[in-house]
Amino acid sequence: MRTQSAPWRAAAVLASVLLVGGVAACGNSDTGGGGSKDDGKITMGFSQVGAESGWRTANTTSIKESATAAGIELKFDDAQQKQENQIKAIRNYIQQKVDVIAFSPVVESGWDTVLKEAKDADIPVILTDRSVDSADKSLYKTFLGSDFVKEGRLAGEWLVEQKKTASGPVNIVELQGNTGAAPANDRKKGFGEAIAANPNLKIIASQPGDFTRAGGKQVMEQFLKANPKIDVLFAHNDDMGLGALEAITAAGKVPGKDITIITVDAVKDGMQALADGKFNFIAECSPLLGPQLMDLAKKVHAGEEVPARIETEETTFTTEQAKEALPNRKY
């Protein structure tokens, strides 16, 4: 009897092992993707542009902390300023069957194919901070972020007011963000539209500094060598402006006096430069999008309708206003 029952026992043990292994494998698969979970917890896949600036660091911190506070499982990826990395990350999130995908696009164009893949997989997409130029608005649920054109326009309008009595040419140099990025395109557009009100205001040089301090310093050094008379610097973000400060000081000029400096963002280092009189004006662009993003994720996951465009509330700062705001600045 024992010799006859041994094969049966072995088969039973094998079947039991296979059954347990199968259950474990299913469990591991569920852990990999929120879409297949049945525990009610939302899983979000988020692809970040990179860590190029103080603004971006604050934005990443806001998203991570807000996900934890909201009880949302966050799968985070740093694209290191490369669109191909973001596309790969989004496809990984689709394969993992997350519940929601959110990302801040490196550039505006080239997203239709991967966004259609997400749509076909029935995974809603939320754009944060930056939008895309797709003609098919059904490929994403909403865009949460700033009005970059407005930021550029506010910067330009302030300059027009400051230089309204200028009798001769006012030479402006512009430090742009990444080529093809929505903030760079839009801030340039808004600023250009605003300064057109005064024909004395002329942009004599405009070049990308990639939103980094190193880029801002390098390009400003080139501007100063090529243009003996620079009256105004418009930098698309604080970090490039802070890098430009080094180049301006090294050239023997006084930032904020010899050269009027206008930037966008209002991160703490930029606000300190403004309070110290080294910057002259900042248009705010808040990075603290995390709480709004998590709220939107819950709504789109539940099938609720959300606005196609959600604008963040922001302001502008002069030197005196920066001094008042700095003690309570969160980023």
C-alpha positions as CSV (number, residue, x, y, z in Angstrom):
1,M,0.0,0.0,0.0
2,R,2.8,2.5,0.9
3,T,4.6,1.9,-2.5
4,Q,1.3,2.3,-4.4
5,S,0.3,5.5,-2.5
6,A,3.7,7.3,-2.8
7,P,3.0,8.5,-6.4
8,W,-0.4,9.8,-5.4
9,R,1.1,11.6,-2.4
10,A,3.8,13.1,-4.6
11,A,1.2,14.3,-7.1
12,A,-0.9,15.8,-4.4
13,V,2.1,17.6,-2.9
14,L,3.1,18.9,-6.4
15,A,-0.5,20.1,-7.1
16,S,-0.6,21.8,-3.8
17,V,2.8,23.5,-4.5
18,L,1.6,24.6,-7.9
19,L,-1.7,25.9,-6.5
20,V,0.2,28.0,-3.8
21,G,2.7,29.2,-6.4
22,G,-0.1,30.2,-8.7
23,V,-1.8,32.2,-6.0
24,A,1.5,33.8,-5.1
25,A,2.2,34.7,-8.7
26,C,-1.2,36.3,-9.0
27,G,-0.5,38.2,-5.8
28,N,2.8,39.5,-7.2
29,S,1.1,40.6,-10.4
30,D,-1.5,42.5,-8.5
31,T,1.2,44.3,-6.5
32,G,2.8,45.4,-9.7
33,G,-0.3,47.2,-11.1
34,G,-3.0,49.1,-9.4
35,G,-5.5,48.4,-12.1
36,S,-5.8,44.7,-11.1
37,K,-6.0,45.3,-7.4
38,D,-9.2,44.7,-5.4
39,D,-8.1,46.4,-2.2
40,G,-9.6,49.8,-3.3
41,K,-6.2,51.6,-3.2
42,I,-5.4,53.8,-6.1
43,T,-2.0,53.3,-7.8
44,M,-0.6,56.3,-9.7
45,G,2.3,56.2,-12.1
46,F,4.1,59.5,-12.3
47,S,6.8,60.5,-14.7
48,Q,8.8,63.6,-13.7
49,V,10.8,65.8,-16.1
50,G,13.9,65.6,-13.9
51,A,15.6,67.5,-11.1
52,E,16.9,70.5,-13.0
53,S,15.9,73.2,-10.6
54,G,14.8,74.1,-7.1
55,W,11.3,74.4,-8.5
56,R,11.3,70.9,-9.8
57,T,12.7,69.5,-6.5
58,A,9.8,71.3,-4.6
59,N,7.3,69.9,-7.1
60,T,8.6,66.3,-6.6
61,T,8.4,66.7,-2.8
62,S,4.9,68.0,-3.0
63,I,3.7,65.1,-5.2
64,K,5.4,62.4,-3.1
65,E,4.2,63.8,0.3
66,S,0.6,64.4,-1.1
67,A,0.4,60.8,-2.4
68,T,1.3,59.5,1.0
69,A,-1.2,61.8,2.7
70,A,-4.0,60.8,0.3
71,G,-3.3,57.1,0.6
72,I,-2.3,56.7,-3.0
73,E,0.4,54.3,-4.0
74,L,2.9,56.2,-6.1
75,K,5.2,54.7,-8.7
76,F,7.7,57.5,-9.5
77,D,10.1,57.9,-12.4
78,D,12.7,60.6,-13.1
79,A,13.0,61.1,-16.9
80,Q,16.3,63.1,-16.6
81,Q,15.1,65.6,-19.2
82,K,14.6,63.0,-21.9
83,Q,11.3,62.4,-23.7
84,E,12.2,58.8,-24.6
85,N,12.6,58.1,-20.9
86,Q,9.1,59.4,-20.2
87,I,7.5,57.4,-23.0
88,K,9.2,54.3,-21.7
89,A,8.0,55.0,-18.1
90,I,4.4,55.5,-19.3
91,R,4.5,52.3,-21.2
92,N,5.7,50.5,-18.1
93,Y,2.9,52.0,-16.1
94,I,0.4,50.8,-18.8
95,Q,1.9,47.3,-18.6
96,Q,1.7,47.4,-14.8
97,K,-2.0,48.3,-15.1
98,V,-1.8,51.3,-12.8
99,D,-5.1,53.2,-12.1
100,V,-4.0,56.7,-13.1
101,I,-1.0,58.0,-15.1
102,A,0.3,61.6,-14.5
103,F,3.3,63.3,-16.0
104,S,4.9,66.6,-16.7
105,P,6.0,66.5,-20.3
106,V,9.6,67.3,-21.2
107,V,8.5,68.8,-24.5
108,E,5.0,69.6,-26.0
109,S,5.0,67.4,-29.1
110,G,5.3,63.7,-29.9
111,W,2.9,62.2,-27.3
112,D,-0.1,61.0,-29.3
113,T,1.0,57.4,-29.8
114,V,1.7,56.6,-26.1
115,L,-1.3,58.5,-24.9
116,K,-3.5,56.5,-27.2
117,E,-2.0,53.3,-25.8
118,A,-3.0,54.5,-22.3
119,K,-6.5,55.4,-23.5
120,D,-6.9,52.0,-25.2
121,A,-5.9,50.4,-21.8
122,D,-8.6,52.5,-20.1
123,I,-6.1,54.3,-17.9
124,P,-6.8,58.0,-17.4
125,V,-4.0,60.5,-17.9
126,I,-3.5,63.8,-16.1
127,L,-1.0,66.4,-17.3
128,T,0.7,68.4,-14.6
129,D,2.7,71.6,-14.8
130,R,3.2,71.3,-18.6
131,S,0.8,70.5,-21.4
132,V,1.0,68.8,-24.8
133,D,0.1,70.1,-28.2
134,S,-2.0,67.2,-29.3
135,A,-5.1,68.0,-31.3
136,D,-6.9,65.1,-29.7
137,K,-7.9,66.4,-26.3
138,S,-9.6,63.0,-25.4
139,L,-6.1,61.5,-24.9
140,Y,-5.9,63.0,-21.4
141,K,-8.5,64.0,-18.8
142,T,-7.2,67.3,-17.6
143,F,-4.2,69.6,-17.4
144,L,-3.2,71.0,-14.0
145,G,-0.8,73.8,-14.1
146,S,0.2,77.5,-14.5
147,D,-0.7,79.8,-17.4
148,F,2.9,80.3,-18.7
149,V,1.8,82.9,-21.3
150,K,0.3,84.9,-18.5
151,E,3.6,84.6,-16.5
152,G,5.6,86.0,-19.4
153,R,3.0,88.7,-20.0
154,L,3.1,89.8,-16.3
155,A,6.9,90.0,-16.5
156,G,6.7,92.1,-19.7
157,E,4.0,94.4,-18.4
158,W,6.1,95.2,-15.3
159,L,9.1,96.0,-17.5
160,V,6.9,98.3,-19.8
161,E,5.8,100.2,-16.7
162,Q,9.4,100.5,-15.4
163,K,10.8,101.7,-18.7
164,K,7.9,104.0,-19.8
165,T,10.0,107.1,-19.6
166,A,13.0,105.6,-21.5
167,S,14.0,107.8,-24.4
168,G,16.3,105.4,-26.1
169,P,16.7,101.7,-26.8
170,V,16.4,99.3,-23.9
171,N,18.5,96.2,-24.7
172,I,17.0,92.9,-23.4
173,V,18.6,89.5,-23.3
174,E,16.5,86.4,-22.7
175,L,17.4,83.1,-21.0
176,Q,15.0,80.5,-22.4
177,G,14.1,77.1,-20.9
178,N,14.5,73.8,-22.7
179,T,13.9,74.1,-26.5
180,G,10.4,72.8,-27.2
181,A,9.2,72.9,-23.6
182,A,5.8,74.5,-22.9
183,P,7.1,77.0,-20.3
184,A,9.8,78.2,-22.6
185,N,7.5,78.6,-25.6
186,D,4.7,80.3,-23.6
187,R,6.8,82.6,-21.4
188,K,8.7,83.8,-24.5
189,K,5.4,84.5,-26.2
190,G,3.7,86.3,-23.3
191,F,6.8,88.5,-22.7
192,G,7.2,89.4,-26.3
193,E,3.5,90.3,-26.6
194,A,3.7,92.6,-23.6
195,I,6.9,94.5,-24.5
196,A,5.6,95.2,-28.0
197,A,3.7,98.0,-26.3
198,N,7.0,100.0,-26.1
199,P,9.1,100.1,-29.3
200,N,12.2,101.0,-27.3
201,L,12.2,97.6,-25.7
202,K,14.3,95.3,-27.9
203,I,15.3,91.6,-27.3
204,I,18.9,91.6,-28.7
205,A,19.7,88.0,-27.8
206,S,17.7,84.9,-26.8
207,Q,19.1,81.5,-26.1
208,P,18.2,78.3,-24.1
209,G,19.8,77.9,-20.7
210,D,17.8,74.6,-20.1
211,F,16.3,75.9,-16.8
212,T,19.6,75.2,-14.9
213,R,21.9,77.5,-13.0
214,A,24.9,76.2,-14.9
215,G,23.1,76.9,-18.2
216,G,22.1,80.3,-17.1
217,K,25.7,81.2,-16.1
218,Q,27.2,79.9,-19.3
219,V,24.8,81.6,-21.7
220,M,24.9,84.9,-19.7
221,E,28.7,84.8,-20.1
222,Q,28.2,84.6,-23.8
223,F,25.7,87.4,-23.8
224,L,28.0,89.7,-21.9
225,K,30.9,89.0,-24.3
226,A,28.8,89.6,-27.4
227,N,26.8,92.6,-26.2
228,P,28.6,95.5,-24.4
229,K,25.3,97.1,-23.5
230,I,22.7,95.0,-21.8
231,D,20.0,96.7,-19.8
232,V,17.6,93.9,-18.9
233,L,17.7,90.1,-18.4
234,F,14.5,88.1,-18.6
235,A,15.2,84.6,-17.4
236,H,12.5,81.9,-17.8
237,N,13.1,80.6,-14.3
238,D,14.9,81.6,-11.1
239,D,17.7,79.1,-11.4
240,M,18.9,80.4,-14.7
241,G,18.7,83.9,-13.2
242,L,20.8,82.8,-10.2
243,G,23.4,81.4,-12.5
244,A,23.4,84.6,-14.5
245,L,24.1,86.6,-11.3
246,E,27.5,84.9,-11.1
247,A,28.4,85.8,-14.7
248,I,27.1,89.4,-14.2
249,T,29.2,89.9,-11.0
250,A,32.2,88.3,-12.6
251,A,31.9,90.8,-15.5
252,G,32.2,93.7,-13.0
253,K,28.5,94.7,-13.2
254,V,26.0,95.1,-10.4
255,P,23.0,92.7,-10.8
256,G,19.7,94.5,-10.1
257,K,21.2,97.9,-10.8
258,D,23.4,97.8,-13.9
259,I,21.2,95.1,-15.3
260,T,17.5,94.8,-14.4
261,I,16.7,91.1,-13.8
262,I,13.3,89.6,-14.2
263,T,12.6,85.9,-13.5
264,V,9.8,83.4,-13.1
265,D,9.1,80.8,-10.3
266,A,9.6,82.5,-6.9
267,V,11.5,79.7,-5.2
268,K,13.2,80.6,-2.0
269,D,16.7,81.3,-3.5
270,G,15.1,83.5,-6.1
271,M,13.0,85.3,-3.6
272,Q,16.2,85.9,-1.4
273,A,17.9,87.4,-4.5
274,L,14.9,89.6,-5.0
275,A,14.8,90.7,-1.3
276,D,18.5,91.5,-1.6
277,G,17.9,93.7,-4.6
278,K,19.9,91.4,-7.0
279,F,16.6,90.5,-8.8
280,N,14.0,93.2,-9.6
281,F,10.8,91.3,-10.3
282,I,9.5,87.7,-10.2
283,A,6.3,86.2,-11.6
284,E,5.3,83.3,-9.4
285,C,4.9,79.7,-10.7
286,S,3.9,77.5,-7.8
287,P,5.3,73.9,-7.6
288,L,3.0,72.8,-4.9
289,L,0.6,70.9,-7.2
290,G,0.6,67.6,-5.2
291,P,-2.7,68.1,-3.2
292,Q,-4.7,69.1,-6.3
293,L,-3.2,66.3,-8.3
294,M,-4.2,63.6,-5.8
295,D,-7.7,65.0,-5.6
296,L,-8.0,64.9,-9.4
297,A,-6.6,61.3,-9.4
298,K,-9.4,60.2,-7.1
299,K,-12.0,61.9,-9.2
300,V,-11.0,60.6,-12.6
301,H,-10.5,57.1,-11.1
302,A,-14.1,57.2,-9.8
303,G,-15.3,58.3,-13.3
304,E,-16.2,61.8,-12.3
305,E,-16.1,64.7,-14.8
306,V,-13.3,67.2,-14.2
307,P,-12.5,70.5,-16.0
308,A,-10.2,70.2,-19.0
309,R,-8.0,72.9,-17.6
310,I,-7.2,73.7,-14.0
311,E,-5.1,76.8,-13.4
312,T,-3.0,77.2,-10.2
313,E,-3.3,80.5,-8.2
314,E,-0.2,82.6,-8.4
315,T,1.0,86.2,-7.9
316,T,4.0,88.4,-8.6
317,F,6.7,89.9,-6.3
318,T,8.8,93.0,-6.0
319,T,11.7,93.4,-3.6
320,E,9.5,94.7,-0.8
321,Q,6.9,92.0,-1.3
322,A,9.7,89.3,-1.3
323,K,11.0,90.5,2.0
324,E,7.5,90.2,3.5
325,A,6.9,86.7,2.0
326,L,10.2,85.0,2.7
327,P,9.8,84.1,6.3
328,N,6.8,81.9,5.5
329,R,8.0,80.6,2.1
330,K,7.6,76.8,1.9
331,Y,9.9,76.3,-1.0
